Amino acid sequence: QVQLVESGGGLVQPGGSLRLSCAASGSIFNLGAMGWYRQAPGKQRDFLASITNSSMTVYDDDSVKDRFTISRDNPRNTMYLQMNKLKPEDTAVYYCYAQLSTLSTPTVTRQYWGQGTQVTVSS
């Protein structure tokens, strides 16, 4: 069984910062690429950024360029999203995902999702 647990969301004023975490745990054989999406009320879930297990990164430049930074700590199976200069339009539920295989099926890679963490940017 595998779990992805996000943390670090909350209420922040415009211009402020938050750091989200996503910790993977359970019977993991190989943890591959991880990433973040977000979903604002009434909108589709949008891609933000991803990072491979060798720390190669991809960003959705239009929405997070120069403000968000994705990183990971491989020994801790944890990924982070540092969010700076937050704007009200960043308000959303933030979801992490991970592509991994488990001990029971080591040759099969699946994508798992976290439960989401709310980020609200408001004065």
N, C-alpha and C positions, 0 to 999 in steps of 0.2 A: 504494500500500500504506500502511496506517495501523497505527500501534502505540499502545497505551496501556500505560504502564509505571508501576506503583505502587512506592513505596518508603517507608521509614520505620517499618515494622513491627518487632516484636521482643518481648523479655521486659521487663516492667515490674512493679513492686510495686503492690499496691492503693493507691489514692490518688495514684498517679503520673500522668504525662502523656506523650503521644506526639503527633507530628504526621506524618500520612500525606500523601504527595504522589502525584499522578497526572499524568503528562506525556503529552500527545498529540503525535505526530509523524508525518511522512509527507506524502503528497500531499493535504493538507486544503484544501478550498475554503472551507467555512464550518463553524465549530465552534459548536454550539448548546449546549443544556443538558447539564450534567454532573452526576454524582451518585455516591453511595456506597451499597452494600449490604454486608451481612455474613452469613456462614454459620457457625454453630457446629456442632460434630460431631453428626451425627444429626438435624440440624434443617434446615428450609427456609431459603432465602436471603431475608433480610428487608431491606426498604428502611430507610435511615437518613436521608438528606438529599439534596437536589438544589439546583442553582443554575443560573440562566439566564445567558446571556452579558451581561445587564445587571445581574447580581448579585442578582436576586430569589431568595429562598431558601424552601425548604420543609423541615420536619423531621418525623420521626416522634417526636412529643413524648413518647410513653410511654417510649421506650427511651433517649433521648439529651438530653432537655430540660435546659437549663441546664448541660450538661457538654460537648457537642460543638459546634464551630463550623465551618461550611463556608465556604470562600472560593475565589477564583480570581484568577489573574494572566493576563489575556487576551493581552498581548504574548508571554508565554512559553507559552501554551496549556497552562497547568498549573493544577490544582485542588488544594486542600488540605483536610484534615480535622484540626482541632486537637481533641484528645481530652484532657480533664482529669478529675480525680477518677475514675480508672478503677477498675472493679470486676472481680472474677473472672468475673462473668457477661458481661463484654465480650469475653472470650476467643473468638476466631473468626478466620476468614479474611475479610479485608476486600477487596471488589472495587469498582473504579470503573467507570463507564460514561460514554460520551459519545455524543451524537446529532450526527452530522456528515454533510456531503457531501464528496465527493472531487473532485479536478480532472477526473477522467475522467467522472464523473457528477454534475455540479454541481447538478442539479435534484432529485436523489434523496437523501433523508436516511435514514440507517441508524443503528442503535445498535451501538456497539462496546464490548467488554469488555476490561478488563485481566486479567492472569493471577492476581491476588490476592496479598495480603501477609498473613502470619500475625501476629496480635497475641495475646500470651499475658500475662494478668494473674495473677500468682501471687507469693506470698511464699516 
